[in-house]
Amino acid sequence: MHNYNTRAKDNIHTFRAKHEFAMKYLRLSLPHTINETPDAIKNKIYTHSLHGFIIYIKTCLLNNYSDICTLSNCYICQLN
């Protein structure tokens, strides 16, 4: 994050991993996740308490969740 008026002004700098297994490290995956989060959710950080923010995120995730599995050859669906 910086003060210059560019497109990436509000994005957190992401680092590149030299190995595939390193992409699972929180240090590398968290900035990418934060940058991909919609602005509507990121703006709630400044206007809601931590508890309210957590409830808002859970509500957004559950509203976007599909009850119908779209994975072909899904292991869980084949168990039923």
LINKASUL-V309093 format. One record per residue. SS is DSSP state (helix for helix, strand for strand, loop for the rest). Layout:
BEGIN
ss->{SS	SS}
END
This chain:
BEGIN
ss->{loop	loop	loop	loop	loop	loop	loop	loop	loop	loop	loop	loop	loop	loop	loop	loop	loop	loop	loop	helix	helix	helix	helix	helix	loop	helix	helix	helix	helix	helix	helix	helix	helix	helix	helix	helix	loop	loop	helix	helix	helix	helix	helix	helix	helix	helix	helix	loop	loop	helix	helix	helix	helix	helix	helix	helix	helix	helix	helix	helix	helix	helix	helix	helix	loop	loop	loop	loop	loop	loop	loop	loop	loop	loop	helix	helix	helix	helix	helix	loop}
END
